[in-house]
């Protein structure tokens, strides 16, 4: 009869220690879930009857802190994936949570980004046009929407529907990449959630003869640091630009008045937390933004 191989005592001890770590991790995840329940109860006690399920700024701040603490041999991108799944799963426990996603033959990567960021269990509602995406937000079937960044899908000018009193950009995916790489924007009907290190988005409209150069001069005069212009659209006698600012611009920022005096009416369109830059070695599709207002 074949002999049963002897178990190395040292290996058996290591496996017991791993099992003990797994048990502690599970216990701590349960504690985190209970703390989320307490947060929701505290918000309700303060009169917040409809707390925001999605807090992209808070989530990105958490990921920045954790990846900064990560030490070898634990790879930072693994930390991002694990905590993204944890946060998405616990968000679903707080109430209905689904994502409307623009899915067309020309934008197949947006659905993949949605699944990567929100996890395998979050319901994704595909839509064939931006109008259908926004309709899913309006009827309550979706709490967030995901659309391709305007520079990656210039055939869509969905960004013209953004408004500080309504639709806002909340985040840019993937959160662990760089701004140089193709991505998607998270949109919802809720205020922008700042992370502490953010880009701001402005929709700036002017006469049809306005140029990006004149836009850059107006921003400089208003003392707003312009990162880049990622899209523009002309309708009738007006031209609109989607501008990325070096930091988030609040709707009541007095510098918006200075832009208006220069002939550029601006409205806030939200923003996004600066990505972690963990995937900066991937091929870039376009140039990075810069502080001189160059096109990306």
Secondary structure, DSSP 8 states (H G I E B T S, - for coil): --------HHHHHHHHHHHHHHHHHHHHHHHHHHHHHHHHHHHHHTT-TT--S--HHHHHHHHHHHHHH--TTS-HHHHHHHHHHHHHHHHHTTS--EEEEE--TT-THHHHHHHHHH-SSSEEEEESSHHHHHHHHHTTS-SEEEEE-TTT-TT--GGGG--TTS-EEEEEE-TTS-TTS--EEEEESS-----SSEEEEEEEEEETT--HHHHHHHHHHHT--EEEEEEEEEETTEEEEEEEESS---TT-THHHHHHHTT-EEEEEEEEE----TTTTS--SS----TT----
